[in-house]
Amino acid sequence: MNKMLTSVIAVGAGMAAYNYAQRNNLMSRRNMKKMQKRITKTLF
C-alpha cells in the first residue's frame, strides 16, 4: 500500500515537472521522446 502511494506521488511529481518543462520549452523534442520512453519503461 505504502509503495503504491509513493509511486503514485512520484508519477504525479514527474508529470508536473514534465508539463512545466514542456510549457517553458526547457527540453528539446528529442529529449522529450527519450524521457517518455524511460518513464513508460519504469512504469510498465
mmCIF file as Biopython writes it, N, C-alpha, C and O atoms, coordinates in Angstrom:
data_model
#
loop_
_atom_site.group_PDB
_atom_site.id
_atom_site.type_symbol
_atom_site.label_atom_id
_atom_site.label_alt_id
_atom_site.label_comp_id
_atom_site.label_asym_id
_atom_site.label_entity_id
_atom_site.label_seq_id
_atom_site.pdbx_PDB_ins_code
_atom_site.Cartn_x
_atom_site.Cartn_y
_atom_site.Cartn_z
_atom_site.occupancy
_atom_site.B_iso_or_equiv
_atom_site.auth_seq_id
_atom_site.auth_asym_id
_atom_site.pdbx_PDB_model_num
ATOM 1   N N  . MET A ? 1  ? 0.839  -1.205 0.000   1.0 0.0 1  A 1 
ATOM 2   C CA . MET A ? 1  ? 0.000  0.000  0.000   1.0 0.0 1  A 1 
ATOM 3   C C  . MET A ? 1  ? 0.871  1.251  0.000   1.0 0.0 1  A 1 
ATOM 4   O O  . MET A ? 1  ? 0.667  2.168  -0.796  1.0 0.0 1  A 1 
ATOM 5   N N  . ASN A ? 2  ? 1.849  1.272  0.911   1.0 0.0 2  A 1 
ATOM 6   C CA . ASN A ? 2  ? 2.723  2.428  1.031   1.0 0.0 2  A 1 
ATOM 7   C C  . ASN A ? 2  ? 3.549  2.622  -0.232  1.0 0.0 2  A 1 
ATOM 8   O O  . ASN A ? 2  ? 3.759  3.745  -0.691  1.0 0.0 2  A 1 
ATOM 9   N N  . LYS A ? 3  ? 4.014  1.504  -0.783  1.0 0.0 3  A 1 
ATOM 10  C CA . LYS A ? 3  ? 4.821  1.557  -2.004  1.0 0.0 3  A 1 
ATOM 11  C C  . LYS A ? 3  ? 3.990  2.116  -3.157  1.0 0.0 3  A 1 
ATOM 12  O O  . LYS A ? 3  ? 4.469  2.919  -3.957  1.0 0.0 3  A 1 
ATOM 13  N N  . MET A ? 4  ? 2.756  1.679  -3.220  1.0 0.0 4  A 1 
ATOM 14  C CA . MET A ? 4  ? 1.844  2.142  -4.271  1.0 0.0 4  A 1 
ATOM 15  C C  . MET A ? 4  ? 1.657  3.647  -4.171  1.0 0.0 4  A 1 
ATOM 16  O O  . MET A ? 4  ? 1.726  4.355  -5.176  1.0 0.0 4  A 1 
ATOM 17  N N  . LEU A ? 5  ? 1.421  4.133  -2.960  1.0 0.0 5  A 1 
ATOM 18  C CA . LEU A ? 5  ? 1.206  5.554  -2.725  1.0 0.0 5  A 1 
ATOM 19  C C  . LEU A ? 5  ? 2.438  6.350  -3.130  1.0 0.0 5  A 1 
ATOM 20  O O  . LEU A ? 5  ? 2.322  7.402  -3.760  1.0 0.0 5  A 1 
ATOM 21  N N  . THR A ? 6  ? 3.600  5.857  -2.775  1.0 0.0 6  A 1 
ATOM 22  C CA . THR A ? 6  ? 4.857  6.533  -3.107  1.0 0.0 6  A 1 
ATOM 23  C C  . THR A ? 6  ? 5.028  6.634  -4.612  1.0 0.0 6  A 1 
ATOM 24  O O  . THR A ? 6  ? 5.422  7.682  -5.123  1.0 0.0 6  A 1 
ATOM 25  N N  . SER A ? 7  ? 4.736  5.553  -5.327  1.0 0.0 7  A 1 
ATOM 26  C CA . SER A ? 7  ? 4.888  5.565  -6.780  1.0 0.0 7  A 1 
ATOM 27  C C  . SER A ? 7  ? 3.885  6.520  -7.417  1.0 0.0 7  A 1 
ATOM 28  O O  . SER A ? 7  ? 4.205  7.198  -8.394  1.0 0.0 7  A 1 
ATOM 29  N N  . VAL A ? 8  ? 2.676  6.577  -6.869  1.0 0.0 8  A 1 
ATOM 30  C CA . VAL A ? 8  ? 1.657  7.498  -7.394  1.0 0.0 8  A 1 
ATOM 31  C C  . VAL A ? 8  ? 2.117  8.938  -7.225  1.0 0.0 8  A 1 
ATOM 32  O O  . VAL A ? 8  ? 1.975  9.758  -8.132  1.0 0.0 8  A 1 
ATOM 33  N N  . ILE A ? 9  ? 2.673  9.238  -6.048  1.0 0.0 9  A 1 
ATOM 34  C CA . ILE A ? 9  ? 3.181  10.588 -5.784  1.0 0.0 9  A 1 
ATOM 35  C C  . ILE A ? 9  ? 4.342  10.907 -6.727  1.0 0.0 9  A 1 
ATOM 36  O O  . ILE A ? 9  ? 4.427  12.008 -7.270  1.0 0.0 9  A 1 
ATOM 37  N N  . ALA A ? 10 ? 5.226  9.941  -6.913  1.0 0.0 10 A 1 
ATOM 38  C CA . ALA A ? 10 ? 6.380  10.126 -7.798  1.0 0.0 10 A 1 
ATOM 39  C C  . ALA A ? 10 ? 5.922  10.394 -9.226  1.0 0.0 10 A 1 
ATOM 40  O O  . ALA A ? 10 ? 6.458  11.274 -9.899  1.0 0.0 10 A 1 
ATOM 41  N N  . VAL A ? 11 ? 4.934  9.637  -9.684  1.0 0.0 11 A 1 
ATOM 42  C CA . VAL A ? 11 ? 4.408  9.821  -11.040 1.0 0.0 11 A 1 
ATOM 43  C C  . VAL A ? 11 ? 3.762  11.198 -11.162 1.0 0.0 11 A 1 
ATOM 44  O O  . VAL A ? 11 ? 3.943  11.887 -12.166 1.0 0.0 11 A 1 
ATOM 45  N N  . GLY A ? 12 ? 3.012  11.597 -10.140 1.0 0.0 12 A 1 
ATOM 46  C CA . GLY A ? 12 ? 2.374  12.910 -10.146 1.0 0.0 12 A 1 
ATOM 47  C C  . GLY A ? 12 ? 3.408  14.021 -10.232 1.0 0.0 12 A 1 
ATOM 48  O O  . GLY A ? 12 ? 3.247  14.969 -11.001 1.0 0.0 12 A 1 
ATOM 49  N N  . ALA A ? 13 ? 4.463  13.905 -9.445  1.0 0.0 13 A 1 
ATOM 50  C CA . ALA A ? 13 ? 5.524  14.907 -9.455  1.0 0.0 13 A 1 
ATOM 51  C C  . ALA A ? 13 ? 6.222  14.910 -10.810 1.0 0.0 13 A 1 
ATOM 52  O O  . ALA A ? 13 ? 6.546  15.969 -11.347 1.0 0.0 13 A 1 
ATOM 53  N N  . GLY A ? 14 ? 6.448  13.728 -11.354 1.0 0.0 14 A 1 
ATOM 54  C CA . GLY A ? 14 ? 7.079  13.613 -12.662 1.0 0.0 14 A 1 
ATOM 55  C C  . GLY A ? 14 ? 6.246  14.265 -13.750 1.0 0.0 14 A 1 
ATOM 56  O O  . GLY A ? 14 ? 6.777  14.966 -14.612 1.0 0.0 14 A 1 
ATOM 57  N N  . MET A ? 15 ? 4.937  14.034 -13.710 1.0 0.0 15 A 1 
ATOM 58  C CA . MET A ? 15 ? 4.047  14.629 -14.702 1.0 0.0 15 A 1 
ATOM 59  C C  . MET A ? 15 ? 4.040  16.143 -14.592 1.0 0.0 15 A 1 
ATOM 60  O O  . MET A ? 15 ? 4.041  16.845 -15.603 1.0 0.0 15 A 1 
ATOM 61  N N  . ALA A ? 16 ? 4.032  16.649 -13.356 1.0 0.0 16 A 1 
ATOM 62  C CA . ALA A ? 16 ? 4.043  18.093 -13.137 1.0 0.0 16 A 1 
ATOM 63  C C  . ALA A ? 16 ? 5.323  18.705 -13.703 1.0 0.0 16 A 1 
ATOM 64  O O  . ALA A ? 16 ? 5.290  19.732 -14.381 1.0 0.0 16 A 1 
ATOM 65  N N  . ALA A ? 17 ? 6.451  18.055 -13.413 1.0 0.0 17 A 1 
ATOM 66  C CA . ALA A ? 17 ? 7.741  18.538 -13.916 1.0 0.0 17 A 1 
ATOM 67  C C  . ALA A ? 17 ? 7.768  18.483 -15.441 1.0 0.0 17 A 1 
ATOM 68  O O  . ALA A ? 17 ? 8.271  19.395 -16.096 1.0 0.0 17 A 1 
ATOM 69  N N  . TYR A ? 18 ? 7.225  17.414 -15.992 1.0 0.0 18 A 1 
ATOM 70  C CA . TYR A ? 18 ? 7.180  17.220 -17.441 1.0 0.0 18 A 1 
ATOM 71  C C  . TYR A ? 18 ? 6.355  18.323 -18.104 1.0 0.0 18 A 1 
ATOM 72  O O  . TYR A ? 18 ? 6.775  18.916 -19.098 1.0 0.0 18 A 1 
ATOM 73  N N  . ASN A ? 19 ? 5.171  18.589 -17.536 1.0 0.0 19 A 1 
ATOM 74  C CA . ASN A ? 19 ? 4.305  19.635 -18.082 1.0 0.0 19 A 1 
ATOM 75  C C  . ASN A ? 19 ? 4.968  21.002 -17.966 1.0 0.0 19 A 1 
ATOM 76  O O  . ASN A ? 19 ? 4.878  21.818 -18.883 1.0 0.0 19 A 1 
ATOM 77  N N  . TYR A ? 20 ? 5.624  21.249 -16.855 1.0 0.0 20 A 1 
ATOM 78  C CA . TYR A ? 20 ? 6.322  22.512 -16.631 1.0 0.0 20 A 1 
ATOM 79  C C  . TYR A ? 20 ? 7.420  22.707 -17.668 1.0 0.0 20 A 1 
ATOM 80  O O  . TYR A ? 20 ? 7.561  23.786 -18.243 1.0 0.0 20 A 1 
ATOM 81  N N  . ALA A ? 21 ? 8.195  21.651 -17.900 1.0 0.0 21 A 1 
ATOM 82  C CA . ALA A ? 21 ? 9.283  21.711 -18.880 1.0 0.0 21 A 1 
ATOM 83  C C  . ALA A ? 21 ? 8.728  21.945 -20.279 1.0 0.0 21 A 1 
ATOM 84  O O  . ALA A ? 21 ? 9.297  22.708 -21.060 1.0 0.0 21 A 1 
ATOM 85  N N  . GLN A ? 22 ? 7.620  21.288 -20.590 1.0 0.0 22 A 1 
ATOM 86  C CA . GLN A ? 22 ? 7.012  21.430 -21.907 1.0 0.0 22 A 1 
ATOM 87  C C  . GLN A ? 22 ? 6.534  22.872 -22.118 1.0 0.0 22 A 1 
ATOM 88  O O  . GLN A ? 22 ? 6.723  23.442 -23.193 1.0 0.0 22 A 1 
ATOM 89  N N  . ARG A ? 23 ? 5.926  23.447 -21.106 1.0 0.0 23 A 1 
ATOM 90  C CA . ARG A ? 23 ? 5.399  24.794 -21.211 1.0 0.0 23 A 1 
ATOM 91  C C  . ARG A ? 23 ? 6.512  25.812 -21.420 1.0 0.0 23 A 1 
ATOM 92  O O  . ARG A ? 23 ? 6.355  26.788 -22.154 1.0 0.0 23 A 1 
ATOM 93  N N  . ASN A ? 24 ? 7.639  25.564 -20.759 1.0 0.0 24 A 1 
ATOM 94  C CA . ASN A ? 24 ? 8.747  26.516 -20.833 1.0 0.0 24 A 1 
ATOM 95  C C  . ASN A ? 24 ? 9.804  26.148 -21.864 1.0 0.0 24 A 1 
ATOM 96  O O  . ASN A ? 24 ? 10.838 26.807 -21.973 1.0 0.0 24 A 1 
ATOM 97  N N  . ASN A ? 25 ? 9.529  25.073 -22.629 1.0 0.0 25 A 1 
ATOM 98  C CA . ASN A ? 25 ? 10.460 24.641 -23.679 1.0 0.0 25 A 1 
ATOM 99  C C  . ASN A ? 25 ? 11.875 24.465 -23.146 1.0 0.0 25 A 1 
ATOM 100 O O  . ASN A ? 25 ? 12.842 24.878 -23.786 1.0 0.0 25 A 1 
ATOM 101 N N  . LEU A ? 26 ? 11.995 23.844 -21.958 1.0 0.0 26 A 1 
ATOM 102 C CA . LEU A ? 26 ? 13.312 23.633 -21.373 1.0 0.0 26 A 1 
ATOM 103 C C  . LEU A ? 26 ? 14.041 22.498 -22.074 1.0 0.0 26 A 1 
ATOM 104 O O  . LEU A ? 26 ? 15.271 22.450 -22.097 1.0 0.0 26 A 1 
ATOM 105 N N  . MET A ? 27 ? 13.266 21.586 -22.643 1.0 0.0 27 A 1 
ATOM 106 C CA . MET A ? 27 ? 13.864 20.423 -23.283 1.0 0.0 27 A 1 
ATOM 107 C C  . MET A ? 27 ? 13.474 20.378 -24.750 1.0 0.0 27 A 1 
ATOM 108 O O  . MET A ? 27 ? 12.399 20.832 -25.142 1.0 0.0 27 A 1 
ATOM 109 N N  . SER A ? 28 ? 14.367 19.824 -25.546 1.0 0.0 28 A 1 
ATOM 110 C CA . SER A ? 28 ? 14.088 19.672 -26.969 1.0 0.0 28 A 1 
ATOM 111 C C  . SER A ? 28 ? 13.111 18.518 -27.180 1.0 0.0 28 A 1 
ATOM 112 O O  . SER A ? 28 ? 12.878 17.719 -26.273 1.0 0.0 28 A 1 
ATOM 113 N N  . ARG A ? 29 ? 12.556 18.439 -28.356 1.0 0.0 29 A 1 
ATOM 114 C CA . ARG A ? 29 ? 11.606 17.370 -28.684 1.0 0.0 29 A 1 
ATOM 115 C C  . ARG A ? 29 ? 12.253 16.001 -28.515 1.0 0.0 29 A 1 
ATOM 116 O O  . ARG A ? 29 ? 11.632 15.078 -27.986 1.0 0.0 29 A 1 
ATOM 117 N N  . ARG A ? 30 ? 13.493 15.869 -28.960 1.0 0.0 30 A 1 
ATOM 118 C CA . ARG A ? 30 ? 14.171 14.575 -28.902 1.0 0.0 30 A 1 
ATOM 119 C C  . ARG A ? 30 ? 14.321 14.118 -27.452 1.0 0.0 30 A 1 
ATOM 120 O O  . ARG A ? 30 ? 14.104 12.950 -27.129 1.0 0.0 30 A 1 
ATOM 121 N N  . ASN A ? 31 ? 14.696 15.058 -26.587 1.0 0.0 31 A 1 
ATOM 122 C CA . ASN A ? 31 ? 14.828 14.725 -25.170 1.0 0.0 31 A 1 
ATOM 123 C C  . ASN A ? 31 ? 13.482 14.320 -24.586 1.0 0.0 31 A 1 
ATOM 124 O O  . ASN A ? 31 ? 13.409 13.422 -23.747 1.0 0.0 31 A 1 
ATOM 125 N N  . MET A ? 32 ? 12.429 14.974 -25.023 1.0 0.0 32 A 1 
ATOM 126 C CA . MET A ? 32 ? 11.086 14.651 -24.545 1.0 0.0 32 A 1 
ATOM 127 C C  . MET A ? 32 ? 10.751 13.197 -24.875 1.0 0.0 32 A 1 
ATOM 128 O O  . MET A ? 32 ? 10.258 12.452 -24.029 1.0 0.0 32 A 1 
ATOM 129 N N  . LYS A ? 33 ? 11.026 12.811 -26.112 1.0 0.0 33 A 1 
ATOM 130 C CA . LYS A ? 33 ? 10.723 11.441 -26.537 1.0 0.0 33 A 1 
ATOM 131 C C  . LYS A ? 33 ? 11.506 10.438 -25.699 1.0 0.0 33 A 1 
ATOM 132 O O  . LYS A ? 33 ? 10.968 9.416  -25.272 1.0 0.0 33 A 1 
ATOM 133 N N  . LYS A ? 34 ? 12.783 10.739 -25.470 1.0 0.0 34 A 1 
ATOM 134 C CA . LYS A ? 34 ? 13.631 9.858  -24.658 1.0 0.0 34 A 1 
ATOM 135 C C  . LYS A ? 34 ? 13.051 9.731  -23.254 1.0 0.0 34 A 1 
ATOM 136 O O  . LYS A ? 34 ? 12.943 8.632  -22.712 1.0 0.0 34 A 1 
ATOM 137 N N  . MET A ? 35 ? 12.685 10.857 -22.680 1.0 0.0 35 A 1 
ATOM 138 C CA . MET A ? 35 ? 12.132 10.874 -21.322 1.0 0.0 35 A 1 
ATOM 139 C C  . MET A ? 35 ? 10.862 10.025 -21.261 1.0 0.0 35 A 1 
ATOM 140 O O  . MET A ? 35 ? 10.682 9.223  -20.345 1.0 0.0 35 A 1 
ATOM 141 N N  . GLN A ? 36 ? 9.993  10.211 -22.241 1.0 0.0 36 A 1 
ATOM 142 C CA . GLN A ? 36 ? 8.739  9.477  -22.254 1.0 0.0 36 A 1 
ATOM 143 C C  . GLN A ? 36 ? 8.982  7.975  -22.290 1.0 0.0 36 A 1 
ATOM 144 O O  . GLN A ? 36 ? 8.328  7.211  -21.579 1.0 0.0 36 A 1 
ATOM 145 N N  . LYS A ? 37 ? 9.934  7.558  -23.130 1.0 0.0 37 A 1 
ATOM 146 C CA . LYS A ? 37 ? 10.260 6.133  -23.210 1.0 0.0 37 A 1 
ATOM 147 C C  . LYS A ? 37 ? 10.747 5.617  -21.878 1.0 0.0 37 A 1 
ATOM 148 O O  . LYS A ? 37 ? 10.343 4.544  -21.429 1.0 0.0 37 A 1 
ATOM 149 N N  . ARG A ? 38 ? 11.623 6.389  -21.243 1.0 0.0 38 A 1 
ATOM 150 C CA . ARG A ? 38 ? 12.178 5.972  -19.954 1.0 0.0 38 A 1 
ATOM 151 C C  . ARG A ? 38 ? 11.084 5.885  -18.906 1.0 0.0 38 A 1 
ATOM 152 O O  . ARG A ? 38 ? 11.062 4.950  -18.106 1.0 0.0 38 A 1 
ATOM 153 N N  . ILE A ? 39 ? 10.173 6.854  -18.904 1.0 0.0 39 A 1 
ATOM 154 C CA . ILE A ? 39 ? 9.094  6.874  -17.922 1.0 0.0 39 A 1 
ATOM 155 C C  . ILE A ? 39 ? 8.186  5.657  -18.110 1.0 0.0 39 A 1 
ATOM 156 O O  . ILE A ? 39 ? 7.841  4.975  -17.146 1.0 0.0 39 A 1 
ATOM 157 N N  . THR A ? 40 ? 7.804  5.394  -19.364 1.0 0.0 40 A 1 
ATOM 158 C CA . THR A ? 40 ? 6.913  4.255  -19.608 1.0 0.0 40 A 1 
ATOM 159 C C  . THR A ? 40 ? 7.599  2.949  -19.257 1.0 0.0 40 A 1 
ATOM 160 O O  . THR A ? 40 ? 6.965  2.026  -18.747 1.0 0.0 40 A 1 
ATOM 161 N N  . LYS A ? 41 ? 8.904  2.870  -19.532 1.0 0.0 41 A 1 
ATOM 162 C CA . LYS A ? 41 ? 9.649  1.653  -19.199 1.0 0.0 41 A 1 
ATOM 163 C C  . LYS A ? 41 ? 9.677  1.445  -17.687 1.0 0.0 41 A 1 
ATOM 164 O O  . LYS A ? 41 ? 9.562  0.318  -17.207 1.0 0.0 41 A 1 
ATOM 165 N N  . THR A ? 42 ? 9.830  2.531  -16.947 1.0 0.0 42 A 1 
ATOM 166 C CA . THR A ? 42 ? 9.872  2.450  -15.482 1.0 0.0 42 A 1 
ATOM 167 C C  . THR A ? 42 ? 8.514  2.010  -14.932 1.0 0.0 42 A 1 
ATOM 168 O O  . THR A ? 42 ? 8.441  1.220  -13.991 1.0 0.0 42 A 1 
ATOM 169 N N  . LEU A ? 43 ? 7.444  2.531  -15.530 1.0 0.0 43 A 1 
ATOM 170 C CA . LEU A ? 43 ? 6.115  2.239  -15.019 1.0 0.0 43 A 1 
ATOM 171 C C  . LEU A ? 43 ? 5.652  0.832  -15.351 1.0 0.0 43 A 1 
ATOM 172 O O  . LEU A ? 43 ? 5.072  0.153  -14.504 1.0 0.0 43 A 1 
ATOM 173 N N  . PHE A ? 44 ? 5.904  0.384  -16.588 1.0 0.0 44 A 1 
ATOM 174 C CA . PHE A ? 44 ? 5.352  -0.905 -17.011 1.0 0.0 44 A 1 
ATOM 175 C C  . PHE A ? 44 ? 6.418  -1.952 -17.272 1.0 0.0 44 A 1 
ATOM 176 O O  . PHE A ? 44 ? 6.096  -3.084 -17.634 1.0 0.0 44 A 1 
#
